[in-house]
Amino acid sequence: MKLHLNWGFVADGVMGGLSTGTLHHAVVNGRPAAVLQGQVSLENNGGFVQMATYLHTDGTALDASAWDGIALDVCGNGQTYDLRLRTDQLTRPWQSFRTAFSTSREWQTVHIPFATLTAHKTDSLFNPTQLRRIGVLAIGRAFDADVAVAAVHLYKSTKGPENE
């Protein structure tokens, strides 16, 4: 199931950090995409730039329990980025379910099974019936971020056009 997303930009400046960046839409290697670019700085307790979106425009949860994971069509600068999912179970902004993924200069589809997500600063288990927000982050080290996302899908383990 393809998700139709309205990405927004967030940087560590919300906490006093010094990272900078932009989020814009462009055609990258022939595909329209949301593009996150920036400079991640660790100065002043900083360390991230992010593109994030709620799955529903009103911020309510999406029941993704019929699906086994999330797939991203991504292209980047060869760096590793984080995928962060938030559910209604989480009450603090620093809590998430997360994993890392690598990019290449060519488009690729990265499949992330829900079962492989790691809970961060929460004892909750990931509940796909309460999926609310998705974030793609350049985080944790000083580097130049450049990652494009052309599509996000929910998928079933038996991959194929009918399952995405």
C-alpha positions in Angstrom: 0.0 0.0 0.0 1.6 3.3 -1.1 1.4 6.1 1.4 0.8 9.6 0.3 2.9 11.8 2.6 3.4 15.5 3.3 7.0 15.7 4.6 8.1 18.5 6.9 11.6 19.6 8.0 13.0 19.5 11.6 16.5 20.2 12.8 18.2 20.0 16.2 17.8 23.8 16.5 14.6 23.0 18.4 16.9 21.9 21.2 19.7 24.5 20.7 21.8 22.5 18.2 23.5 24.0 15.2 22.7 21.6 12.4 21.2 23.2 9.3 19.4 21.9 6.3 16.5 22.0 3.9 13.7 19.8 2.6 12.5 20.4 -1.0 10.9 18.5 -3.8 13.0 17.7 -6.9 13.4 15.2 -9.7 16.4 13.0 -8.7 17.7 10.5 -11.2 14.5 10.7 -13.1 12.1 10.3 -10.2 10.2 13.0 -8.2 11.2 12.9 -4.6 11.3 14.7 -1.3 15.0 15.6 -0.7 16.6 16.1 2.7 19.9 18.0 2.6 21.9 19.6 5.3 25.0 19.7 7.5 24.7 17.7 10.7 26.7 19.3 13.5 27.4 17.9 16.9 28.2 21.3 18.4 26.0 22.7 21.2 24.5 19.2 21.9 23.2 19.0 18.4 23.3 16.2 15.9 20.3 15.8 13.5 18.3 17.0 10.5 15.0 15.2 9.7 12.2 14.9 7.3 9.0 13.7 9.0 5.4 13.3 8.4 2.2 12.1 10.0 0.5 9.3 8.2 -2.9 11.1 8.4 -3.1 14.8 8.1 -5.0 15.1 11.4 -2.2 13.2 13.2 -4.3 10.2 14.0 -2.9 6.6 13.8 -3.0 4.3 10.8 -3.7 0.6 11.4 -0.8 -1.1 9.6 -1.4 -4.5 11.2 -2.2 -6.1 7.9 1.3 -5.4 6.7 4.7 -6.8 7.7 6.9 -3.7 7.2 7.6 -0.5 5.5 9.5 0.0 2.3 11.2 3.2 1.1 12.3 4.1 -2.4 15.5 6.0 -1.6 18.6 7.5 -3.2 21.4 9.2 -1.5 25.0 10.0 -1.0 26.1 6.6 0.2 25.6 7.5 3.9 23.6 5.7 6.5 20.3 7.3 7.7 17.8 6.4 10.4 14.1 5.5 9.9 12.1 6.4 13.0 8.5 5.3 13.5 6.2 6.7 16.2 3.0 5.2 17.5 0.3 6.4 19.8 2.0 4.3 22.5 4.8 6.9 22.8 4.3 10.0 24.9 7.8 11.6 24.7 9.3 13.2 21.6 12.6 11.3 22.1 10.9 7.9 22.0 10.7 5.9 18.8 10.9 2.6 17.0 14.0 2.7 14.8 16.5 1.2 12.5 19.3 2.4 10.2 19.5 2.0 6.4 22.2 2.7 3.9 21.8 4.7 0.6 23.5 4.6 -2.7 23.6 7.0 -5.6 21.1 4.8 -7.5 17.5 4.3 -6.5 16.8 1.3 -4.3 13.9 0.0 -2.3 14.8 -0.7 1.3 12.4 -3.1 3.0 12.2 -2.8 6.8 10.2 -5.5 8.6 8.4 -4.2 11.6 9.9 -7.1 13.6 13.4 -5.6 13.2 12.6 -2.2 14.7 14.4 -1.4 17.9 12.5 0.4 20.7 14.3 3.6 21.9 13.8 5.0 25.4 10.5 3.0 25.8 9.6 -0.4 27.2 6.7 -0.6 24.7 6.6 -3.1 22.0 5.9 -1.8 18.5 2.1 -1.9 17.8 1.4 -1.5 14.1 -2.3 -0.7 14.8 -1.1 2.6 16.2 1.4 3.9 13.6 1.2 7.6 13.5 4.5 9.3 12.2 7.5 8.4 10.0 10.8 10.2 10.1 14.0 9.9 8.0 17.0 11.3 9.9 20.6 12.2 9.3 21.8 11.8 12.9 24.5 11.1 15.4 27.7 12.2 13.6 28.9 15.3 11.8 28.3 14.8 8.0 26.7 16.3 4.9 23.2 14.8 4.5 21.7 14.2 1.1 18.9 11.6 0.9 15.8 11.5 -1.4 12.6 9.5 -0.8 10.4 8.9 -3.9 7.9 6.6 -2.3 6.9 4.9 1.0 4.9 1.7 1.0 3.6 -0.8 3.5 4.3 -4.3 2.4 3.5 -8.0 3.1 6.3 -10.5 3.3 5.3 -12.2 0.1 6.6 -9.3 -2.1 5.0 -8.4 -5.4 2.9 -5.6 -6.9 -0.2 -6.9 -5.3 1.4 -6.8 -1.8 2.6 -3.2 -1.9 
